[in-house]
């Protein structure tokens, strides 16, 4: 669903699907992302008829939102571009490691005026890429308890089967005390 062309300043909108919510709602019921106020969307110039990708101009104020390896930041940049948001990759504040021990790191910079929308999109990307969306919708493991006497149990965080004598889940790293 495309975002509406006119935004009601006192309503909240999902930056992913465009659904409109009452002011007291803060999370989209469908996408599970933070909502953005109509005033913020109108201020950022969002049009809502699908992604409206506009290149960043030299005079625009930018804010760094992430820092990491070039490949990882390019993937985030592609995700933002598909969502209609422009970004730039710039060398990190302290430059790159000249010896190549960690590889070059860059900063992902976005328009300061679009910061709220970008952060909501990056949160959604994180939930998708880590599988957190599956766990939000599948809460049947939340109350799971395991017994050491039983040889195997399901991790309450990710559902992975593991030996009960293991101190942590081999899949998600949840520590058992």
C-alpha positions as CSV (number, residue, x, y, z in Angstrom):
1,X,0.0,0.0,0.0
2,X,1.4,3.4,-0.9
3,X,1.6,6.2,1.6
4,X,-1.1,8.8,1.1
5,X,-0.2,12.0,-0.6
6,X,-1.6,14.2,2.1
7,X,-0.6,13.5,5.7
8,X,-2.7,14.4,8.7
9,X,-0.3,16.1,11.2
10,X,-1.9,14.4,14.2
11,X,-2.0,10.9,12.8
12,X,0.7,8.2,12.8
13,X,1.8,6.4,9.6
14,X,3.7,3.2,9.0
15,X,6.9,4.0,6.9
16,X,6.7,0.5,5.4
17,X,3.1,-0.2,4.4
18,X,1.6,3.3,4.7
19,X,-1.2,2.4,7.0
20,X,-2.7,5.3,9.0
21,X,-3.1,5.1,12.8
22,X,-4.5,7.1,15.7
23,X,-2.0,9.4,17.5
24,X,-1.7,7.1,20.5
25,X,-0.6,4.1,18.5
26,X,3.2,3.7,18.1
27,X,3.8,0.4,16.3
28,X,2.3,-0.8,13.0
29,X,0.2,-3.9,13.6
30,X,1.2,-5.5,10.3
31,X,4.9,-4.6,9.9
32,X,5.9,-4.3,13.6
33,X,7.9,-1.1,13.0
34,X,7.7,2.3,14.8
35,X,5.2,4.7,13.3
36,X,6.1,8.2,12.1
37,X,3.8,11.2,12.6
38,X,2.2,12.8,9.7
39,X,4.0,16.1,10.6
40,X,7.3,14.3,10.3
41,X,6.4,12.8,7.0
42,X,5.1,16.1,5.6
43,X,8.3,17.8,6.8
44,X,10.5,15.2,5.2
45,X,8.7,15.7,1.8
46,X,7.5,12.1,1.5
47,X,5.2,11.7,-1.4
48,X,3.8,8.3,-0.7
49,X,3.2,7.1,-4.3
50,X,5.8,4.4,-4.0
51,X,9.5,5.0,-3.5
52,X,10.4,8.5,-4.5
53,X,14.2,8.2,-4.8
54,X,15.9,11.6,-4.9
55,X,19.7,11.9,-5.0
56,X,21.4,13.7,-2.1
57,X,22.6,17.2,-3.0
58,X,25.9,18.6,-1.8
59,X,24.2,21.3,0.3
60,X,21.9,18.8,2.3
61,X,22.6,18.1,5.9
62,X,23.6,14.5,6.5
63,X,23.7,12.3,9.6
64,X,25.7,9.0,10.0
65,X,23.4,6.2,11.0
66,X,25.6,3.1,10.8
67,X,29.3,2.3,10.5
68,X,30.7,-1.0,9.3
69,X,32.4,-3.0,6.5
70,X,31.8,-1.7,3.0
71,X,29.8,-4.8,1.8
72,X,27.5,-4.7,4.8
73,X,26.9,-0.9,4.4
74,X,26.2,-1.4,0.7
75,X,23.5,-3.9,1.5
76,X,21.9,-1.5,3.8
77,X,22.2,1.3,1.2
78,X,20.5,-1.0,-1.4
79,X,17.7,-1.7,1.1
80,X,17.2,2.0,1.7
81,X,17.2,2.8,-2.0
82,X,14.5,0.1,-2.6
83,X,12.5,1.9,0.1
84,X,12.9,5.2,-1.7
85,X,15.6,6.8,0.5
86,X,18.9,8.0,-0.6
87,X,22.2,7.5,1.3
88,X,25.9,8.0,1.0
89,X,28.8,5.9,2.0
90,X,31.8,7.9,3.4
91,X,35.0,7.0,5.0
92,X,34.7,6.6,8.8
93,X,35.7,9.5,11.1
94,X,39.0,7.9,11.9
95,X,39.6,6.7,8.3
96,X,40.2,3.1,7.3
97,X,42.6,0.6,8.8
98,X,45.7,0.9,6.6
99,X,46.9,-2.6,7.4
100,X,43.7,-4.2,6.4
101,X,43.2,-6.1,9.6
102,X,39.4,-5.5,9.7
103,X,39.0,-4.3,6.2
104,X,37.8,-0.8,5.3
105,X,34.9,0.6,7.3
106,X,32.6,3.3,6.0
107,X,29.7,5.3,7.4
108,X,26.2,5.2,6.0
109,X,24.9,8.8,5.9
110,X,21.4,9.9,5.3
111,X,19.5,13.2,5.1
112,X,18.9,14.5,8.6
113,X,15.4,15.4,7.5
114,X,14.6,11.7,6.8
115,X,16.3,10.3,9.9
116,X,13.1,9.0,11.5
117,X,12.0,7.3,8.3
118,X,15.5,5.8,7.8
119,X,15.7,4.5,11.3
120,X,12.3,2.8,11.0
121,X,13.4,1.2,7.7
122,X,16.6,0.0,9.2
123,X,14.8,-1.4,12.2
124,X,12.5,-3.3,9.8
125,X,15.5,-4.6,7.8
126,X,17.1,-5.8,11.1
127,X,14.0,-7.7,12.1
128,X,13.8,-9.3,8.6
129,X,17.5,-10.2,8.4
130,X,17.8,-11.6,11.9
131,X,14.5,-13.6,11.8
132,X,13.0,-11.5,14.6
133,X,9.8,-11.0,12.7
134,X,9.2,-14.8,12.9
135,X,9.6,-14.7,16.7
136,X,7.3,-11.8,17.1
137,X,4.5,-13.6,15.3
138,X,5.4,-17.0,16.9
139,X,5.1,-16.5,20.6
140,X,4.4,-20.1,21.6
141,X,8.0,-20.6,22.8
142,X,8.0,-17.6,25.1
143,X,7.0,-19.7,28.2
144,X,9.2,-22.7,27.4
145,X,11.1,-24.3,30.2
146,X,13.6,-27.1,29.9
147,X,14.6,-29.8,32.4
148,X,18.2,-30.9,32.6
149,X,17.1,-34.5,33.2
150,X,15.6,-34.5,29.7
151,X,18.3,-34.9,27.1
152,X,17.1,-32.3,24.6
153,X,15.1,-29.1,24.7
154,X,13.9,-26.3,22.5
155,X,15.4,-22.8,23.0
156,X,12.7,-20.4,24.1
157,X,14.2,-17.6,22.0
158,X,14.7,-19.3,18.6
159,X,13.2,-22.8,18.9
160,X,16.6,-24.6,18.1
161,X,16.9,-28.1,19.6
162,X,19.9,-28.4,21.9
163,X,21.4,-30.7,24.5
164,X,20.2,-29.6,28.0
165,X,23.8,-29.8,29.4
166,X,24.9,-27.0,27.0
167,X,25.3,-23.6,28.7
168,X,24.0,-21.7,25.7
169,X,21.9,-22.2,22.6
170,X,24.1,-23.1,19.6
171,X,21.9,-21.1,17.3
172,X,21.1,-17.8,18.9
173,X,23.5,-17.8,21.9
174,X,20.9,-17.4,24.6
175,X,22.7,-18.3,27.9
176,X,21.0,-20.7,30.3
177,X,21.8,-20.4,34.0
